[in-house]
């Protein structure tokens, strides 16, 4: 039996380029899983080296070009920096101090 992750990949290979993106709600319906699970499987595909791109505006798709991949990487970086900024405020530390504590490259 095919795993949900494999089913997701089989759907996405028919959606190449950001003009062919599928939203998480559509993928959730097609796969019969919750949106949170779709996001988890997308993350797993990315960890496997599959160029799954996407933003809330464009939905998920397989990169057609290096520019599309770069756009998704920038989106993910901004989201990560936003989360770190929120953590730094909660901990009452500067972002630089927090990042230094986490030993992340900046």
C-alpha positions in Angstrom: 0.0 0.0 0.0 1.3 3.5 -0.9 2.1 5.8 2.0 0.5 9.2 2.4 3.8 10.8 1.7 4.2 8.9 -1.6 0.6 9.8 -2.5 1.4 13.5 -1.9 4.5 13.3 -4.1 2.5 11.6 -6.8 0.1 14.5 -6.7 2.8 17.2 -6.6 4.7 15.8 -9.6 1.7 16.9 -11.7 1.9 20.4 -10.2 5.2 21.8 -11.5 5.8 25.6 -11.1 4.1 28.1 -8.8 1.4 28.8 -11.3 0.2 25.2 -10.7 0.3 25.2 -6.9 -2.3 23.4 -4.8 -3.5 24.8 -1.5 -3.2 22.8 1.6 -7.0 22.5 1.8 -7.2 20.8 -1.6 -4.3 18.5 -0.8 -5.9 17.7 2.6 -9.1 16.6 0.8 -7.3 14.6 -1.8 -5.2 12.7 0.7 -7.9 12.4 3.4 -5.7 13.8 6.1 -5.7 17.0 8.2 -3.9 20.1 6.9 -1.3 19.8 9.7 -0.4 16.3 8.3 -0.1 17.7 4.8 2.4 20.2 6.1 4.3 17.5 8.0 4.6 15.3 4.8 5.7 18.3 2.8 8.4 18.9 5.4 9.4 15.2 5.1 9.6 15.4 1.3 11.8 18.5 1.6 14.1 16.7 4.1 14.3 13.9 1.5 15.7 16.5 -1.0 12.5 16.9 -3.1 12.1 20.5 -4.2 8.7 21.1 -2.8 8.0 24.8 -2.9 5.1 26.8 -1.7 3.7 29.7 0.2 0.2 30.3 1.5 -0.4 32.5 -1.6 0.7 30.0 -4.2 0.1 26.6 -2.6 2.5 23.7 -2.9 4.2 22.7 -6.1 7.5 21.2 -7.4 10.0 23.9 -8.4 10.2 24.6 -12.1 13.2 26.8 -11.8 16.0 27.9 -9.4 14.2 31.2 -8.9 11.1 29.4 -7.6 13.2 27.4 -5.2 15.0 30.5 -4.0 11.6 32.3 -3.4 10.5 29.4 -1.2 13.9 29.4 0.7 13.5 33.1 1.3 9.9 32.6 2.6 11.1 29.8 4.9 14.0 32.0 6.2 11.7 34.9 6.9 9.3 32.7 8.7 12.1 31.2 10.8 13.5 34.7 11.6 10.0 35.9 12.6 9.7 32.9 15.0 13.1 33.6 16.5 12.2 37.3 16.9 9.1 36.3 18.9 11.2 34.0 21.1 13.8 36.7 21.7 11.0 39.0 22.9 9.5 36.4 25.2 12.9 35.6 26.7 13.7 39.4 26.8 16.9 38.8 24.8 18.2 40.5 21.7 17.9 38.4 18.6 21.7 38.4 18.3 22.0 37.0 21.8 19.4 34.4 21.2 20.9 33.3 17.9 24.4 33.2 19.6 23.0 31.0 22.3 21.5 28.6 19.7 24.8 28.5 17.8 23.1 29.4 14.5 24.9 30.9 11.6 23.6 34.4 10.8 
